Amino acid sequence: MYLVKTPHFIQNLFPNYTWRIPTPEKELYLTFDDGPIPAVTPWVLEQLEAFQAKATFFCVGDNIRKHPGVFEQVVEKGHAVGNHTFNHLNGWQTDNIAYFHNVRHCANLAHSVLFRPPYGRLKPKQAQFLQRHYRIVMWDVLSGDFDPRLSEEQCLANVVDNAENGSIIVFHDSLKAEDKLRYVLPRVLKHFADKGYTFGKLNEQELAANQVRASA
């Protein structure tokens, strides 16, 4: 089970995580987890470029290792990148020290302090340690593109019905999500562009400032 729209009370329980970007502007933050892979990521980049959109890619370190050229395409196109562990580890099921080493291994390839835990799952001790070194980014809206039970139309509605100014939205540039992503992403970009929205990438410095304000 998962929540498409992260309730405000959950966001308030974990103020040191970034859930959305507070802004009055009509701007959304698209994020893509689990890549980069040759079969999907270059297509995502083409869709974004067609709408002059920027995004943030939370990369699995082993995929960066296997597909360095695709990773370089993401960077060269001006998008932000983040760390999604080296082996897509579930923090709840992983020893803390092993988890920290896995995160660091990915960080050495991604060269980013942005971090999103796979499945959004971190033990309290893991979170306490990691937030000293990384900006932990969660989400405001989950598209559900990974869910085989959802239709393409439901996946699109998840985003269209729940995104608002400053929302951080999760998609996946993965084989598992490919079919739904190819349906949903162009329609999301067009729907919100027609409403006057722009699409931005997450900025490490801005997230650091937001985290300081949240901790105050």
N, C-alpha and C positions, 0 to 999 in steps of 0.2 A: 504494500500500500504506500502511496505517496500523495502529497498535496500539490495540486497544480499551482495554487497561489499561496505563498508562505504567509501565514497570519501575522499580524503586527505583534501579537504577544510573544510569538516565537522569536521574531526579530529582536524584540526588546530584551528577551532573556539572554541573548548573546550579542551585546552591543559592540564587542570587539571584532565581530565578523562584519563583512560588507555584504548587505543584502540587496541594496538598491542605492542609487545616487540621488541624494536630495537635490532637486532642481525644479524651478518653475518652467523651465524650457521644455519644448516638445522634442525630447531626445530619448532614445532607447539605446540599450547596451546589449547587443547580441553576443552570445558566447557559444563556443563550440568545443565540446569535450571529446577526448579519446583519440584524436588524430595525432599526427598527420598521416594520411594514407593516400596513395596515388589514385585510388578508385573514386574518392569522394572529395578530398580537400581542394584540388584544383578547380573542380566544378563550383564549390562554395565560393572560392575567390572570384570566379567569373560573375556569379550572381551578385556578390557584394559590389564589384566594380561597376556593374551596370547601373547601380543606384548611388554611386559615389559614397558607399557605406564603409565604415570601418568597424572592426569587431575584435574580439579577444579570443584566442585559441588556447585552451588549457590542454597541453600536450602530454601524452604518455611518453616517458623518456625512451622506452624501448622502440617506439615508433619513430622518434627523432633519430635514433641510432640507425634504424633500418632504412629510413627514407629522408636522409639529410637534404636532398634536393627539394623535396616538397616543403620541408620546414623552412628552407631558405626562401622559397616563393612567398610564404606567409609573411616573413619578415620584410622582404623586399617590397611587397605591396603596401607596407606601412601599417600593418595590423599589430596589435599587442599580443604577446604570448605569455603563458603562465605554466605552472608546474601542476601535473596531475598524477604525481608519483611515477616511478620508473616502470612499475609492473601493474598499475591499476589496482592497488591494494585497498582492501577494506580495513579501515583503522580499527574497527571493533573486533576484528578477527586476527589482528597482527600484533606481535610483541612490540612494545614501544621502541626499543633500540633498533630493531630491524626496520620498523616503519621510518624512523628518523633517517637511517642510512639510505633507505630507498628514496625518500624525498630529496635528500642531498644529492644523490646520484642523478636524479632528473634535473635538479637545479643547475648542476654543472654543465648540462647540455642546453637547457632552455635559457639560461642567463637571465632569470627573472625572479623577483621576490613575490610575484603573485602566485598564490597557491589555492587550489580547490581540491578538497579531499574527494576521492571517488565515492559515489553514493551519498556524499555529504556526511560521512560517518567518521567521527573522531572521538576517541576517549578523552575525558577531561585532562589527563596528564599530557596527552599528545597535543591537545589544543594549547595548553599553557606554555609548553616548550616552543611549539612552532610559531605562535604569534609573536615571540620575541625576535624572530628572524624573517618572517614572511607576512604578507598581507593576505589573510584568509578571506576568500571570496566565495560566498554562497550564491543565492539567487532569490529573486522576487517571483518569477514565473517559470514553471517547468513545462516545456512543450509536450513531453510525453512521447517524443518521436521514437524512443527506444522500446515502447510498450506494444507487443504484438496484439494485444486485445483492443487497441484503439484503432478506429478508422482514420484515414487521412483527414477527413472532414472534422472529426473530433479533435484531432491534434491541432489543426488550424484554429478551431474555435478556442482551444485552451489559451492560445496566445492572443488572438484578437479580442477576446472577451475580458482578459485579465491584465494586459499590459497598460501601463500608464506612465506619465512623465517620470523618467529616471529608472524605470524597471530594468533589472538585469535578467535576461531571458536565456534559458539553456536549450541548446540544440546539441546534436552529436554528429560529428563528421566521421561516422563509422559505418561499416558494412551492415550492422544490425539495424541502424536507423535510416539507411540510404533511401529506401523506397518512400518513406513518409517525408523525409527531408526534401527530396526532389519535388514533391508536391507542395509542401508547406512553405519552404523558404521563399521562393519567388513571390508567392501570394502575400506573405507577411510583409516583405519589402514593399510591394506595390500598395498594399492596403494602407500602411502607415505613411509612406511617402506621399500618397494622395491626400492624406490628412495633414500634411505639412511637417511631419516628423523627420528628424535626421537620426543617423545611427553612429554612435561614437565608440571609441575603444576606451578601456579602463586605463587610467593613468596612475602609476605607482605613487607619485608625489601627492596627488589629490587623495588617494586612498589612505596614505599615511596621515594626512591632515585630518581626514574624517575620523580615523581611529583615535587620534589624540583628543578630538572633541568628544567622542563617545565615551572615552575613559575619564573625562574631566568631571 
